[in-house]
Amino acid sequence: MRRPSRSTCLFTAALVAGALTACSGSSLDGKYYNSASGEFAMELKHGKVLAMQGQPGSQMTYEVRADSLVLHDPQHGLADEMTFHIERDGSLSLGFLGTLTKKH
């Protein structure tokens, strides 16, 4: 039986580490505010949207797809499938609609 090459092992380890990081959601967890007005916009924690401005308390969730954060609303409201681009600094961009920044 052939042994896997070192590069194959490193690639597999990187994939597993990336999957574990994406599942934890910890890097995106927190409260986000509109960068222009400073108003509260939403709070994310462990794959769930705990609160979102303009949305009733629902069971919304989110997932990370590459460099995007996608919201899911089981009631298929206005925010369902809303997609934010995750910027290098950790802010969430909605293009011309603005940017949300996390408060630490």
DRENDO-1510 file (C-alpha; in Angstrom, 1 decimal, always signed):
<recs>
REC; n; res; u; v; w
REC; 1; MET; +0.0; +0.0; +0.0 .
REC; 2; ARG; +1.3; +3.5; -0.9 .
REC; 3; ARG; +2.0; +6.0; +1.8 .
REC; 4; PRO; +0.5; +9.4; +1.3 .
REC; 5; SER; +3.0; +12.1; +0.5 .
REC; 6; ARG; +3.9; +14.8; +2.9 .
REC; 7; SER; +2.1; +17.5; +0.8 .
REC; 8; THR; -1.1; +15.3; +0.8 .
REC; 9; CYS; -1.0; +15.0; +4.6 .
REC; 10; LEU; -0.4; +18.8; +5.0 .
REC; 11; PHE; -3.2; +19.6; +2.6 .
REC; 12; THR; -5.6; +17.2; +4.5 .
REC; 13; ALA; -4.6; +18.8; +7.8 .
REC; 14; ALA; -5.2; +22.3; +6.5 .
REC; 15; LEU; -8.7; +21.2; +5.2 .
REC; 16; VAL; -9.6; +19.7; +8.6 .
REC; 17; ALA; -8.4; +22.8; +10.5 .
REC; 18; GLY; -10.3; +25.1; +8.1 .
REC; 19; ALA; -13.5; +23.0; +8.6 .
REC; 20; LEU; -13.2; +23.2; +12.3 .
REC; 21; THR; -12.7; +26.9; +12.3 .
REC; 22; ALA; -15.7; +27.4; +10.0 .
REC; 23; CYS; -17.9; +25.3; +12.1 .
REC; 24; SER; -17.1; +27.1; +15.4 .
REC; 25; GLY; -18.1; +30.5; +14.1 .
REC; 26; SER; -16.1; +32.1; +16.9 .
REC; 27; SER; -14.3; +34.5; +14.7 .
REC; 28; LEU; -17.6; +36.0; +13.6 .
REC; 29; ASP; -19.3; +35.9; +16.9 .
REC; 30; GLY; -20.1; +39.3; +18.3 .
REC; 31; LYS; -22.2; +42.5; +18.0 .
REC; 32; TYR; -22.0; +44.4; +14.7 .
REC; 33; TYR; -22.8; +48.0; +14.2 .
REC; 34; ASN; -23.3; +50.2; +11.1 .
REC; 35; SER; -20.0; +51.8; +10.4 .
REC; 36; ALA; -21.5; +55.0; +9.2 .
REC; 37; SER; -24.1; +55.7; +12.0 .
REC; 38; GLY; -22.8; +53.5; +14.8 .
REC; 39; GLU; -26.2; +52.0; +15.3 .
REC; 40; PHE; -26.6; +48.3; +16.4 .
REC; 41; ALA; -27.2; +46.1; +13.4 .
REC; 42; MET; -27.0; +42.4; +14.6 .
REC; 43; GLU; -25.5; +39.9; +17.0 .
REC; 44; LEU; -24.0; +36.6; +15.9 .
REC; 45; LYS; -23.2; +33.6; +18.1 .
REC; 46; HIS; -22.4; +30.0; +17.2 .
REC; 47; GLY; -24.2; +29.9; +13.9 .
REC; 48; LYS; -27.3; +31.8; +15.1 .
REC; 49; VAL; -28.4; +35.4; +14.6 .
REC; 50; LEU; -29.4; +36.4; +18.2 .
REC; 51; ALA; -30.7; +39.8; +17.3 .
REC; 52; MET; -31.0; +41.9; +14.1 .
REC; 53; GLN; -32.2; +45.4; +13.7 .
REC; 54; GLY; -35.5; +45.7; +11.9 .
REC; 55; GLN; -36.2; +41.9; +12.3 .
REC; 56; PRO; -38.5; +40.3; +14.9 .
REC; 57; GLY; -36.9; +37.8; +17.2 .
REC; 58; SER; -36.7; +34.7; +14.9 .
REC; 59; GLN; -34.8; +31.6; +14.6 .
REC; 60; MET; -32.4; +33.0; +12.0 .
REC; 61; THR; -29.1; +31.2; +11.5 .
REC; 62; TYR; -26.0; +32.0; +9.4 .
REC; 63; GLU; -23.3; +30.0; +7.6 .
REC; 64; VAL; -19.9; +30.9; +6.2 .
REC; 65; ARG; -19.3; +30.2; +2.5 .
REC; 66; ALA; -15.7; +30.9; +1.6 .
REC; 67; ASP; -15.5; +34.7; +2.2 .
REC; 68; SER; -19.2; +35.3; +2.6 .
REC; 69; LEU; -21.6; +35.2; +5.5 .
REC; 70; VAL; -25.1; +34.0; +4.4 .
REC; 71; LEU; -28.2; +34.5; +6.6 .
REC; 72; HIS; -31.0; +32.0; +6.7 .
REC; 73; ASP; -34.5; +32.8; +7.9 .
REC; 74; PRO; -36.9; +29.8; +8.3 .
REC; 75; GLN; -39.8; +32.2; +7.9 .
REC; 76; HIS; -38.3; +33.4; +4.6 .
REC; 77; GLY; -38.4; +37.1; +5.6 .
REC; 78; LEU; -36.5; +39.9; +4.0 .
REC; 79; ALA; -33.1; +38.8; +5.5 .
REC; 80; ASP; -33.4; +35.3; +4.1 .
REC; 81; GLU; -30.3; +34.5; +1.9 .
REC; 82; MET; -28.8; +38.0; +2.6 .
REC; 83; THR; -25.1; +37.7; +1.8 .
REC; 84; PHE; -22.4; +39.8; +3.4 .
REC; 85; HIS; -18.8; +39.8; +2.1 .
REC; 86; ILE; -16.4; +39.1; +5.0 .
REC; 87; GLU; -13.6; +41.7; +4.6 .
REC; 88; ARG; -10.0; +41.1; +5.7 .
REC; 89; ASP; -10.5; +43.3; +8.8 .
REC; 90; GLY; -13.5; +41.2; +9.9 .
REC; 91; SER; -16.2; +43.7; +8.9 .
REC; 92; LEU; -19.2; +42.6; +6.9 .
REC; 93; SER; -20.0; +44.4; +3.7 .
REC; 94; LEU; -23.3; +44.7; +1.9 .
REC; 95; GLY; -21.8; +46.6; -1.0 .
REC; 96; PHE; -23.5; +49.9; -1.6 .
REC; 97; LEU; -25.8; +49.3; +1.4 .
REC; 98; GLY; -22.9; +49.7; +3.8 .
REC; 99; THR; -20.5; +47.9; +6.2 .
REC; 100; LEU; -21.0; +46.4; +9.6 .
REC; 101; THR; -18.1; +46.4; +12.1 .
REC; 102; LYS; -17.7; +44.4; +15.2 .
REC; 103; LYS; -17.4; +46.0; +18.6 .
REC; 104; HIS; -15.0; +44.2; +21.0 .
</recs>
